[in-house]
Structures are given as structure tokens and as C-alpha cells.
Amino acid sequence: MGALAQHRRGGAQRRSLLKTLRVATCVLAGDVGGTKTNLAIYSVSGHGTLAVVREASFPSRDYAGLEPLVAAFLARDSERISAAAFGIAGPVIDGAVQVTNLPWHVEAQGLGRAIGCPSVRLMNDLESTAYGALFVEAENLLTLQAGQPRAGNRAVIAAGTGLGEAILFWDGTRYHPSPTEGGHADFGPRDAREDALCVYLRGRFGRVSYERVCSGLGLQHVFEFLADGCRRTVAPEVRARMQHQDPSAVIGQLGLARSCATCVEALDIFVSIYGAQAGNLALDTMSVGGLYIGGGMVTKLLPLVTAGPFMNAFRAKDPHRELLERIPVYVLLDPKTAQLGAAYAAAGLL
């Protein structure tokens, strides 16, 4: 079975999940982040299909909490919501979460009262991304390594504001998404340059996690190590841009354009570390069913991710190089994968 055909096993899970429904029903799905919150209402048919009824995006910090934001969205129309699920940036414990990068404390029961339905599920945002990966269409996947697909666990890693990781546990019949906080595991340098990077960041932060070097802010940290710790040359106009724009975006743009040597080197280090940690996750979870790369950074840096260093670092795990060469690796191209996962999780509550 080919890599994309193996990926489509999620379709069977979708049909099994929804086969008991006989009439169209509405569910609410959300992707909640520190910058914006995306909400959507989906109709769920008995044929195993979801269709967007309406959706909207909200600046998260304009609201005191998720409940008033959801109330504002639902007030625009009169759909009856039968179930809801939300992917939220933060660790979900006992149906509650303190949202990362927002002063929001969210509880499933409180959301249920705001929505007017008792069936509400809170998920970590990478957990919902992992679940959504099962249902994305093949055209929204880019194959980095076809491998030799087989039934088994899968995993997702996504660098963005932070570094998120999640598992899709295969029980022999279906997949179960499970969150992790693996992005906060200790950074493991692989060579002298990364040793020096770790020492530099330890001097600034004390403990160095993978998120310190493999995220939007992590890319900035790598650049600062090169510019300040290694005395690499940085043109004044580059420094000026970074004062007024998102530094990681500037580094990415100039590095891809190869117009700043220090930005080029920072991207090379970043992409290699990203690939190495993706390989670590694949080993940790024995993701022989496949590994998905998500997050906004991977699509912006796609020319570098597909050029070789990412997968070279992914596979450089002797004595298990051959094992990693057989694992399918995909890039998730659909920015709404987490929202899709939340929608199917909500449908599973019906």
C-alpha cells in the first residue's frame, strides 16, 4: 500500500465514526491560539461527511475569555449546536486548561453552558491537529519521504509560536490522538556548533528546551547566537528591520532570499534541528504509520524543508537509520487541520 493510500485509512475511521447519524446535525469546532481563534460550525451528515456552514476568525486578545468569544460567534445566527470541541494551545487536564500566551482559564462545563449543549471536549491544539491529519485530503499533503507504510502509531510535530508534538496511537482498529509536551524536552546538541548554541542559551535562560531553538522565537535565538555569540556580520539595515518587524519573519525572508549570510546560517541550523527532533519523536513513539510536519513555519520554509537537510537530520539516528527511512513523512499544507480535527472530535461526541 502506497504512502498516501495508507494515509487514507483515516477515511474508514471517519465512516465508522459517523455511521450512526441519520440526519444532518451541527457541531461547533474551534482552534484557539494566543493570537487568533478560529471557530466554525459544521453540518454532519449520516454519510460520514462534514461541511462548513459558517466560520470566522477573532483576535483572541479582544476578548476576556473563550466563553464570550464563542457567544459572540453564535449570536450571529441560530444554529442548534449538538456537540463542540476545541483545540487549545496549552495542557488540558481534567477538562480544563490555562491557555498558553493568554490570560484565559477554560473549562468544558463553562463552555457547555455558553454554547447550550452538554457535550464539549477540550483538546490540546496539537492533539486536534493530529486528529485532523487523519482526515485531510491527499492534495493537502506533501510527501517528504514515501517510506514503507504500515499499520501503527503516527505522530505530529509543529513549530510555530512554540513547538508542539502529539501522538496518534493505533489500537489495531482505529487511531486515538494523545497530546504531549515533548517540545519542552531538553535540547540535545549533536555537534560542536550546537554545543556552543546550548551553552549560549543556557547562559541566558538556564535550562534549554527544544522549543528554545525550534520555534519562531527559537529561530530568533539561533540568529542571536550567531550574531552576538559568534560575532557574525549583520548589516545595519537588517538590524533596523528586526526592530520594527517580527524578527523570525525577517530572518526567514532574508534567509530564503539568501541576502543575509547570518540569516542563511540561522535557517540552516534551525531546519536541521527541526528534522533531528522530528526523528526523535518518531523513535519515541515508534511512528511506523507515518509522521506529519505541521505549523505555519514549515510551509513558509518549504524550499529549505524539501532541500535535504531536514530529512538528512531526521534519518541520522544510527543504529536505527533503516527504521527511520521506512517511516512515511508528510507536510500538512492545510492551515485548518486543527479546526478539522476538532470538528471530527465533536462529531465523535454525538
URSULDA-V180064 format. One record per residue. RES is the residue in three letters. SS is DSSP state (2 for helix, 1 for strand, 0 for the rest). Layout:
res: (RES & RES)
ss: (SS & SS)
//
This chain:
res: (MET & GLY & ALA & LEU & ALA & GLN & HIS & ARG & ARG & GLY & GLY & ALA & GLN & ARG & ARG & SER & LEU & LEU & LYS & THR & LEU & ARG & VAL & ALA & THR & CYS & VAL & LEU & ALA & GLY & ASP & VAL & GLY & GLY & THR & LYS & THR & ASN & LEU & ALA & ILE & TYR & SER & VAL & SER & GLY & HIS & GLY & THR & LEU & ALA & VAL & VAL & ARG & GLU & ALA & SER & PHE & PRO & SER & ARG & ASP & TYR & ALA & GLY & LEU & GLU & PRO & LEU & VAL & ALA & ALA & PHE & LEU & ALA & ARG & ASP & SER & GLU & ARG & ILE & SER & ALA & ALA & ALA & PHE & GLY & ILE & ALA & GLY & PRO & VAL & ILE & ASP & GLY & ALA & VAL & GLN & VAL & THR & ASN & LEU & PRO & TRP & HIS & VAL & GLU & ALA & GLN & GLY & LEU & GLY & ARG & ALA & ILE & GLY & CYS & PRO & SER & VAL & ARG & LEU & MET & ASN & ASP & LEU & GLU & SER & THR & ALA & TYR & GLY & ALA & LEU & PHE & VAL & GLU & ALA & GLU & ASN & LEU & LEU & THR & LEU & GLN & ALA & GLY & GLN & PRO & ARG & ALA & GLY & ASN & ARG & ALA & VAL & ILE & ALA & ALA & GLY & THR & GLY & LEU & GLY & GLU & ALA & ILE & LEU & PHE & TRP & ASP & GLY & THR & ARG & TYR & HIS & PRO & SER & PRO & THR & GLU & GLY & GLY & HIS & ALA & ASP & PHE & GLY & PRO & ARG & ASP & ALA & ARG & GLU & ASP & ALA & LEU & CYS & VAL & TYR & LEU & ARG & GLY & ARG & PHE & GLY & ARG & VAL & SER & TYR & GLU & ARG & VAL & CYS & SER & GLY & LEU & GLY & LEU & GLN & HIS & VAL & PHE & GLU & PHE & LEU & ALA & ASP & GLY & CYS & ARG & ARG & THR & VAL & ALA & PRO & GLU & VAL & ARG & ALA & ARG & MET & GLN & HIS & GLN & ASP & PRO & SER & ALA & VAL & ILE & GLY & GLN & LEU & GLY & LEU & ALA & ARG & SER & CYS & ALA & THR & CYS & VAL & GLU & ALA & LEU & ASP & ILE & PHE & VAL & SER & ILE & TYR & GLY & ALA & GLN & ALA & GLY & ASN & LEU & ALA & LEU & ASP & THR & MET & SER & VAL & GLY & GLY & LEU & TYR & ILE & GLY & GLY & GLY & MET & VAL & THR & LYS & LEU & LEU & PRO & LEU & VAL & THR & ALA & GLY & PRO & PHE & MET & ASN & ALA & PHE & ARG & ALA & LYS & ASP & PRO & HIS & ARG & GLU & LEU & LEU & GLU & ARG & ILE & PRO & VAL & TYR & VAL & LEU & LEU & ASP & PRO & LYS & THR & ALA & GLN & LEU & GLY & ALA & ALA & TYR & ALA & ALA & ALA & GLY & LEU & LEU)
ss: (0 & 0 & 2 & 2 & 2 & 2 & 2 & 0 & 2 & 2 & 2 & 2 & 2 & 2 & 2 & 2 & 2 & 2 & 0 & 0 & 0 & 0 & 0 & 0 & 1 & 1 & 1 & 1 & 1 & 1 & 1 & 1 & 0 & 0 & 0 & 1 & 1 & 1 & 1 & 1 & 1 & 1 & 1 & 1 & 0 & 0 & 0 & 0 & 0 & 1 & 1 & 1 & 1 & 1 & 1 & 1 & 1 & 1 & 1 & 2 & 2 & 2 & 0 & 0 & 0 & 2 & 2 & 2 & 2 & 2 & 2 & 2 & 2 & 2 & 0 & 0 & 0 & 0 & 0 & 0 & 0 & 0 & 1 & 1 & 1 & 1 & 1 & 1 & 0 & 0 & 0 & 1 & 1 & 0 & 0 & 1 & 1 & 1 & 0 & 0 & 0 & 0 & 0 & 0 & 1 & 1 & 1 & 2 & 2 & 2 & 2 & 2 & 2 & 2 & 2 & 0 & 0 & 0 & 0 & 1 & 1 & 1 & 1 & 1 & 2 & 2 & 2 & 2 & 2 & 2 & 2 & 2 & 2 & 0 & 0 & 0 & 0 & 2 & 2 & 2 & 1 & 1 & 1 & 1 & 1 & 0 & 0 & 0 & 0 & 0 & 0 & 0 & 0 & 1 & 1 & 1 & 1 & 1 & 1 & 0 & 0 & 0 & 1 & 1 & 1 & 1 & 1 & 1 & 1 & 1 & 0 & 0 & 0 & 0 & 1 & 1 & 1 & 1 & 1 & 0 & 0 & 2 & 2 & 2 & 0 & 1 & 0 & 0 & 0 & 0 & 0 & 2 & 2 & 2 & 2 & 2 & 2 & 2 & 2 & 2 & 2 & 2 & 2 & 2 & 2 & 0 & 0 & 0 & 1 & 2 & 2 & 2 & 0 & 0 & 0 & 2 & 2 & 2 & 2 & 2 & 2 & 2 & 2 & 2 & 2 & 2 & 2 & 2 & 2 & 0 & 0 & 0 & 0 & 0 & 0 & 2 & 2 & 2 & 2 & 2 & 2 & 2 & 2 & 2 & 0 & 0 & 2 & 2 & 2 & 2 & 2 & 2 & 2 & 2 & 2 & 2 & 2 & 0 & 0 & 0 & 2 & 2 & 2 & 2 & 2 & 2 & 2 & 2 & 2 & 2 & 2 & 2 & 2 & 2 & 2 & 2 & 2 & 2 & 2 & 2 & 2 & 2 & 2 & 2 & 2 & 0 & 0 & 0 & 0 & 1 & 1 & 1 & 1 & 1 & 0 & 2 & 2 & 2 & 2 & 2 & 0 & 2 & 2 & 2 & 2 & 0 & 0 & 0 & 2 & 2 & 2 & 2 & 2 & 2 & 2 & 0 & 0 & 0 & 0 & 0 & 2 & 2 & 2 & 2 & 2 & 0 & 0 & 0 & 1 & 1 & 1 & 1 & 0 & 0 & 0 & 0 & 2 & 2 & 2 & 2 & 2 & 2 & 2 & 2 & 2 & 2 & 2 & 0 & 0 & 0)
//
